[in-house]
Amino acid sequence: MSKVILVAFRGEAMCFVHVLLNVLDMTEKGIEARLILEGEATKLLPQLEDKTFFLHHLWEKVRQQDLVEGVCRACATKMGTVEVAEKSGLKLLADMQGHPSLGRYFKEGWQVLVF
């Protein structure tokens, strides 16, 4: 079975929607898929948690299926959203100088897609 990590760097909602849709689609097709929020994408966290935000329902579906691998600690700190991540119970990833190590995922057999 394939294993895919989708890494969202861009902070635009119209880009991020495709990450959410793809992680759900891959999972439905039997592919083990997970999402990492990195870079400017971490600034979307407060909006994603807001029930009135147009992506909230997709975000909740991804969360309910436990498809969020985690959030970059360094970037969430820089974007001012680390507390939102913590309060939401999201794992903070920081194994490479405060950022998630993508090399670790390659070593574990994951394919890495960057958005």
Residue frames relative to the residue before (quaternion, step in Angstrom):
aa qw qx qy qz dx dy dz
M 1.0000 0.0000 0.0000 0.0000 0.00 0.00 0.00
S 0.4719 -0.6727 0.5005 0.2725 3.56 -1.07 0.80
K 0.1401 -0.7478 0.6429 0.0880 3.53 -1.26 0.62
V 0.0070 -0.8186 0.5709 -0.0624 3.57 -0.68 1.15
I 0.1732 -0.7340 0.6495 0.0971 3.53 -1.03 0.95
L 0.1633 -0.7592 0.6240 0.0865 3.58 -0.82 1.03
V 0.1273 -0.8044 0.5797 0.0282 3.55 -0.59 1.19
A 0.1693 -0.7890 0.5870 0.0656 3.56 -0.59 1.20
F 0.1053 -0.7998 0.5905 0.0249 3.58 -0.64 1.17
R 0.6960 0.5000 -0.2827 0.4309 3.57 0.92 -0.91
G 0.3766 -0.7669 0.4908 0.1708 3.53 -1.00 0.89
E 0.4979 0.6425 -0.4405 0.3810 3.59 1.22 0.27
A 0.5149 -0.6736 0.4427 0.2919 3.55 -0.82 1.02
M 0.6687 0.5156 -0.3103 0.4368 3.60 0.98 -0.78
C 0.6150 0.4742 -0.3475 0.5255 3.59 1.23 -0.25
F 0.6726 0.5320 -0.2955 0.4212 3.55 0.89 -1.00
V 0.5746 0.5912 -0.3878 0.4122 3.60 1.06 -0.64
H 0.6529 0.5192 -0.3182 0.4504 3.60 1.04 -0.74
V 0.5981 0.5371 -0.3579 0.4751 3.58 1.12 -0.58
L 0.6607 0.5028 -0.3042 0.4670 3.58 0.90 -0.92
L 0.6719 0.5007 -0.3000 0.4559 3.57 0.86 -0.95
N 0.6905 0.4893 -0.2863 0.4493 3.59 0.92 -0.88
V 0.6464 0.5014 -0.3447 0.4603 3.61 0.93 -0.74
L 0.6475 0.4977 -0.3137 0.4844 3.60 1.06 -0.70
D 0.6604 0.5176 -0.3029 0.4518 3.58 0.92 -0.92
M 0.6553 0.5061 -0.3139 0.4647 3.58 0.90 -0.90
T 0.6474 0.5212 -0.3154 0.4580 3.56 0.94 -0.88
E 0.6571 0.5099 -0.3043 0.4644 3.59 0.95 -0.87
K 0.7017 0.4458 -0.2564 0.4931 3.59 1.16 -0.60
G 0.6163 -0.6016 0.3275 0.3886 3.59 1.26 0.30
I 0.5103 0.6104 -0.4338 0.4229 3.58 1.24 0.28
E 0.3887 -0.6909 0.5522 0.2581 3.58 -0.91 0.88
A 0.0736 0.8186 -0.5573 0.1178 3.57 -0.40 1.24
R 0.0325 -0.7774 0.6282 -0.0053 3.55 -1.13 0.78
L 0.3275 -0.7436 0.5635 0.1494 3.53 -1.28 0.61
I 0.0868 -0.7509 0.6524 0.0554 3.55 -1.08 0.85
L 0.2452 -0.7324 0.6163 0.1535 3.57 -0.99 0.89
E 0.0065 0.7936 -0.6017 0.0899 3.54 -0.71 1.20
G 0.8350 0.2616 -0.1363 0.4645 3.56 -1.31 0.11
E 0.8380 -0.1664 0.1459 0.4988 3.54 -1.07 -0.85
A 0.5223 0.6367 -0.4240 0.3769 3.62 1.16 -0.34
T 0.5878 0.5914 -0.3761 0.4041 3.59 1.12 -0.54
K 0.5958 0.5739 -0.3733 0.4199 3.61 1.16 -0.42
L 0.5818 0.5945 -0.3661 0.4172 3.61 1.25 -0.25
L 0.4605 0.7343 -0.4294 0.2537 3.60 1.16 -0.42
P 0.6760 0.4758 -0.3378 0.4501 3.67 0.73 -0.83
Q 0.6512 0.5064 -0.3165 0.4684 3.60 1.01 -0.76
L 0.6544 0.5286 -0.3171 0.4379 3.58 0.92 -0.89
E 0.6816 0.4744 -0.2760 0.4840 3.57 1.10 -0.68
D 0.5818 0.5808 -0.3602 0.4410 3.60 1.29 -0.28
K 0.4362 -0.7428 0.4500 0.2356 3.59 -0.56 1.18
T 0.6702 0.4924 -0.3085 0.4617 3.62 1.18 -0.38
F 0.5264 0.6356 -0.4088 0.3896 3.61 1.26 -0.20
F 0.5537 -0.6760 0.3766 0.3076 3.59 -0.84 0.97
L 0.7019 0.4349 -0.2809 0.4892 3.63 1.17 -0.34
H 0.4039 0.7530 -0.4579 0.2452 3.59 1.25 -0.16
H 0.6708 0.5082 -0.3235 0.4326 3.62 0.84 -0.89
L 0.6532 0.4878 -0.3169 0.4848 3.62 1.00 -0.74
W 0.6217 0.5433 -0.3247 0.4613 3.57 1.01 -0.86
E 0.6698 0.4948 -0.2983 0.4664 3.58 0.90 -0.90
K 0.6242 0.5308 -0.3379 0.4631 3.59 1.02 -0.74
V 0.6450 0.5055 -0.3049 0.4853 3.58 1.00 -0.86
R 0.6608 0.5063 -0.2998 0.4661 3.59 0.94 -0.89
Q 0.6637 0.5183 -0.3060 0.4440 3.60 0.90 -0.92
Q 0.7021 0.4287 -0.2592 0.5060 3.58 1.13 -0.61
D 0.4168 -0.7425 0.4329 0.2961 3.59 1.34 0.17
L 0.3450 0.7704 -0.4618 0.2723 3.56 0.98 0.92
V 0.5690 0.5650 -0.3995 0.4444 3.61 1.25 0.02
E 0.3250 -0.7555 0.5443 0.1652 3.55 -0.52 1.22
G 0.7097 -0.4081 0.2691 0.5074 3.56 0.99 -0.80
V 0.4415 -0.6590 0.5604 0.2384 3.47 -1.49 -0.05
C 0.5027 -0.6416 0.4881 0.3120 3.58 -1.00 0.82
R 0.4144 -0.7278 0.4917 0.2382 3.57 -0.64 1.13
A 0.6765 0.5054 -0.3077 0.4385 3.61 0.82 -0.96
C 0.7070 0.4583 -0.2729 0.4644 3.58 0.86 -0.92
A 0.6340 0.5103 -0.3361 0.4740 3.60 1.00 -0.73
T 0.6156 0.5272 -0.3412 0.4762 3.57 1.09 -0.68
K 0.6765 0.4983 -0.2834 0.4622 3.58 0.88 -0.97
M 0.7216 0.4299 -0.2373 0.4881 3.59 1.01 -0.82
G 0.4870 -0.6998 0.4098 0.3244 3.59 1.28 -0.04
T 0.5986 0.5908 -0.3495 0.4128 3.59 1.18 0.47
V 0.3614 0.7572 -0.4866 0.2432 3.60 1.23 0.14
E 0.6426 0.5193 -0.3336 0.4539 3.60 1.02 -0.70
V 0.6119 0.5308 -0.3460 0.4734 3.59 1.07 -0.68
A 0.6424 0.5202 -0.3182 0.4642 3.59 0.96 -0.87
E 0.6703 0.4952 -0.2966 0.4662 3.58 0.89 -0.94
K 0.6732 0.5030 -0.2920 0.4566 3.57 0.88 -0.97
S 0.6809 0.4820 -0.2721 0.4795 3.57 1.13 -0.69
G 0.4850 -0.6893 0.4173 0.3398 3.57 1.28 -0.13
L 0.4150 0.7027 -0.4773 0.3259 3.57 1.19 0.44
K 0.4907 -0.6572 0.4935 0.2896 3.55 -1.06 0.81
L 0.2697 -0.7439 0.5903 0.1597 3.57 -0.94 0.93
L 0.2122 -0.7947 0.5634 0.0770 3.56 -0.68 1.16
A 0.1262 0.8204 -0.5375 0.1486 3.57 -0.70 1.06
D 0.3595 0.7900 -0.4465 0.2173 3.60 1.13 0.50
M 0.7197 0.3174 -0.2465 0.5661 3.62 1.26 0.16
Q 0.7743 -0.3419 0.1659 0.5060 3.56 0.15 1.33
G 0.7764 -0.3516 0.1557 0.4993 3.55 0.94 0.97
H 0.6907 0.4119 -0.2495 0.5394 3.58 1.32 -0.17
P 0.5643 -0.5706 0.4419 0.4008 3.62 -1.18 0.28
S 0.3800 -0.7126 0.5444 0.2267 3.56 -1.02 0.80
L 0.2766 -0.7672 0.5560 0.1604 3.57 -0.49 1.15
G 0.5541 0.6154 -0.3779 0.4141 3.58 1.20 -0.53
R 0.5996 0.5601 -0.3490 0.4527 3.56 1.08 -0.71
Y 0.6743 0.4910 -0.3032 0.4608 3.58 0.93 -0.86
F 0.6126 0.5293 -0.3499 0.4712 3.60 1.03 -0.72
K 0.6618 0.5124 -0.3056 0.4539 3.59 0.92 -0.91
E 0.6956 0.4522 -0.2632 0.4923 3.59 1.14 -0.65
G 0.6158 -0.6066 0.3261 0.3828 3.60 1.28 0.21
W 0.4634 0.6692 -0.4524 0.3645 3.59 1.24 0.31
Q 0.3252 -0.6522 0.6367 0.2518 3.54 -1.26 0.53
V 0.2179 -0.7884 0.5650 0.1077 3.59 -0.96 0.82
L 0.0771 -0.7716 0.6313 0.0124 3.56 -0.82 1.10
V 0.1770 -0.7980 0.5720 0.0686 3.56 -0.84 1.00
F 0.1315 -0.7814 0.6089 0.0373 3.54 -0.90 1.04
